[in-house]
Amino acid sequence: MSQQNLNDFFIWGIDDSPYGPVELPTLVNWIKDERVVADTWVFARRDSSWQRAADITELKMFFGKKFARAAGGAGLTPNSLRRIKILADLNDAQLSHLMDFLETQNVEQWSTVVRQGDAGDAMYFVLEGELRARVMNGDRETILCTFGPGEFFGDIALFDQGPRSADVLANVDSVILRLSAVSFERLAKEAPALATPVLRATSRTLASRIRADNKRLGQMTQQFSASGRG
């Protein structure tokens, strides 16, 4: 085997398939393009072993501050992202890549995250705490639903950027993740294999919510009809 071959690398992609062999300059370009992230598994032929990209000597300098911020600064890790129900089936490499498109927000109790009527520009995932969706009729508040850890809201904004249908406020101090419509478009273009399972899981949850709403509406209609006959 030639020395050139010994310096080749293979990359384990987010679609659970290996890519390569590639030489070091190509691998570095993939890191700069965020096709390879700190937790991506890389096979170094010279060592005959798989390692995280951030642990490979020649690559450590290309992560540094960015990786430290993702792993420690905001406390965001693949395991913390896995608390989100619709992300639970993604692997570590996919979750690590997804972190590049998310913003962490600390929300104080009673703070408003979105306001009814404002243009929607992002969806949100709840990591910690609890928030409620409400509509106001004069001074009267009607609570539509609450969102706890692992749940999400505001997802329709990714598709139409239309006006928000309700206020969302924090019941307690909370930590949420923001995925903007712009970031989602970039995700879809740069990592369609990652955007697809996120979209699929979001769609399943939306379908479940619509069915539940239809069921409640049917029950209310029946109750109204029954009271009318009485």
C-alpha positions in Angstrom: 0.0 0.0 0.0 1.4 3.4 -1.0 2.1 6.3 1.5 -0.6 8.3 -0.3 -3.2 5.6 0.4 -2.1 5.5 4.0 -3.0 9.2 4.4 -6.5 8.7 3.1 -9.7 9.1 5.1 -13.3 7.8 5.0 -16.2 9.8 6.4 -19.3 8.3 8.0 -22.2 10.4 6.6 -25.4 11.5 8.2 -27.2 9.1 6.0 -25.3 6.2 7.7 -23.1 5.6 4.6 -19.3 5.8 4.3 -17.7 8.3 1.9 -14.2 8.1 0.6 -11.4 7.7 0.3 -10.5 11.4 0.5 -7.2 13.2 1.1 -6.6 15.6 3.9 -7.1 18.9 1.8 -10.6 17.6 0.7 -11.5 16.7 4.3 -10.5 20.2 5.5 -12.7 21.8 2.8 -15.6 19.6 3.9 -15.1 20.8 7.5 -15.2 24.5 6.3 -18.4 23.7 4.4 -19.8 22.1 7.5 -20.3 18.8 5.7 -18.0 17.3 8.4 -18.6 18.5 12.0 -16.8 17.8 15.3 -18.7 14.6 16.1 -18.5 13.2 12.6 -16.9 9.7 12.6 -13.8 9.6 10.4 -11.7 6.5 9.5 -8.0 7.2 9.3 -6.4 4.5 7.1 -3.0 4.9 8.7 -4.4 4.1 12.1 -7.0 1.6 10.9 -9.5 3.2 13.3 -12.7 5.3 13.5 -12.4 8.5 15.5 -14.4 11.7 15.9 -13.2 14.4 13.6 -12.3 16.7 16.5 -10.0 14.0 18.0 -7.9 13.6 14.8 -4.6 15.4 15.3 -4.6 17.1 11.9 -8.2 18.3 12.3 -8.3 19.6 15.8 -7.4 23.2 14.8 -10.4 23.4 12.6 -12.9 23.0 15.4 -11.6 24.6 18.6 -13.8 27.5 19.6 -16.8 26.5 17.7 -16.8 23.0 19.1 -16.2 24.2 22.6 -19.1 26.6 22.3 -21.5 23.9 21.1 -20.4 21.3 23.7 -20.1 23.6 26.7 -21.1 27.2 26.2 -24.8 26.7 25.9 -24.8 23.1 27.3 -26.1 21.9 23.9 -25.1 18.3 23.0 -26.5 15.5 20.9 -28.0 14.0 24.0 -29.7 17.2 25.0 -31.2 17.5 21.5 -32.5 13.9 21.7 -34.9 15.1 24.4 -36.9 16.7 21.6 -39.4 14.0 20.6 -39.2 14.6 16.9 -35.4 14.4 16.9 -35.1 11.3 19.1 -34.4 8.9 16.2 -31.5 11.0 14.7 -28.0 9.8 15.3 -25.2 11.8 17.0 -23.7 12.9 13.7 -27.0 14.2 12.5 -27.8 16.0 15.8 -24.3 17.6 15.9 -24.8 18.9 12.4 -28.3 20.2 13.3 -26.8 22.2 16.2 -25.2 24.5 13.6 -28.6 25.7 12.6 -30.2 26.3 16.0 -30.1 29.2 18.4 -30.4 28.7 22.2 -32.6 31.1 24.1 -33.1 31.5 27.8 -36.6 32.7 28.5 -37.6 34.3 31.8 -40.9 33.5 33.5 -43.8 35.5 32.0 -41.7 36.6 29.0 -43.4 36.5 25.6 -41.7 34.4 22.9 -44.2 35.1 20.0 -47.1 37.5 19.8 -50.4 36.9 18.1 -50.5 38.7 14.7 -46.7 39.1 14.3 -45.1 37.6 11.2 -43.8 34.1 12.0 -40.1 33.6 11.1 -39.1 30.5 13.2 -40.2 27.4 15.0 -39.1 26.6 18.6 -38.2 23.4 20.5 -38.6 23.3 24.3 -35.5 21.9 26.1 -36.5 23.0 29.7 -39.4 24.6 31.4 -43.0 25.1 30.3 -44.7 27.6 28.0 -48.4 28.2 27.1 -50.2 29.3 23.9 -53.0 31.7 24.5 -55.5 34.1 22.9 -56.9 37.2 24.5 -60.5 38.3 24.3 -60.5 41.6 26.0 -59.0 41.0 29.4 -59.9 37.3 29.3 -57.2 34.8 28.6 -58.0 31.5 26.9 -55.2 28.9 27.1 -55.0 26.8 24.0 -52.2 24.4 25.1 -49.0 24.1 27.0 -45.6 23.0 25.8 -43.2 21.1 28.0 -39.7 19.7 27.5 -39.4 17.7 24.2 -42.3 19.6 22.5 -42.3 22.3 19.8 -44.4 25.1 18.5 -44.4 27.7 15.7 -43.6 25.2 13.0 -46.1 26.6 10.4 -43.8 29.7 10.2 -41.2 27.6 8.4 -43.5 27.2 5.5 -45.6 30.4 5.1 -44.1 33.1 7.4 -47.8 34.1 8.1 -49.1 35.9 11.2 -48.9 34.1 14.5 -52.2 32.7 15.6 -51.6 33.0 19.3 -49.2 34.4 22.0 -46.7 32.0 23.5 -45.4 32.9 27.0 -43.2 31.2 29.5 -45.0 29.8 32.6 -41.6 29.3 34.3 -37.9 30.1 33.4 -37.3 28.0 30.2 -34.7 27.1 27.7 -35.8 26.9 24.0 -34.1 26.3 20.7 -35.0 28.5 17.7 -34.9 27.3 14.1 -35.4 30.3 11.9 -37.1 30.0 8.5 -33.8 31.2 6.9 -31.8 28.6 8.7 -34.2 25.8 7.7 -34.0 26.8 4.0 -30.2 26.6 4.4 -30.5 23.2 6.1 -32.7 22.0 3.2 -30.1 23.1 0.6 -27.0 22.1 2.4 -28.1 18.9 4.2 -31.3 17.5 2.6 -30.7 14.1 4.1 -30.9 15.8 7.6 -33.8 18.1 6.7 -36.0 15.2 5.4 -36.3 13.3 8.8 -36.9 16.6 10.6 -39.7 17.5 8.2 -41.2 14.0 8.3 -41.3 13.9 12.1 -42.8 17.4 12.2 -45.4 16.4 9.7 -46.4 13.4 11.8 -46.8 15.5 14.9 -48.8 18.1 13.0 -51.1 15.4 11.6 -51.7 14.0 15.1 -52.6 17.5 16.4 -55.0 18.1 13.5 -56.7 14.7 14.2 -57.0 15.6 17.9 -58.5 19.0 17.1 -61.0 17.5 14.7 -62.0 14.9 17.3 -62.6 17.7 19.9 -64.5 19.7 17.3 -66.7 16.7 16.6 -67.4 16.1 20.3 -68.3 19.8 20.8 -70.6 19.7 17.8 -72.4 16.6 19.1 -72.8 18.2 22.6 -74.2 21.3 21.0 -76.6 19.3 18.9 -77.7 17.3 21.9 -78.3 20.4 24.0 -80.3 21.9 21.1 -82.6 18.9 21.0 -83.2 19.1 24.6 
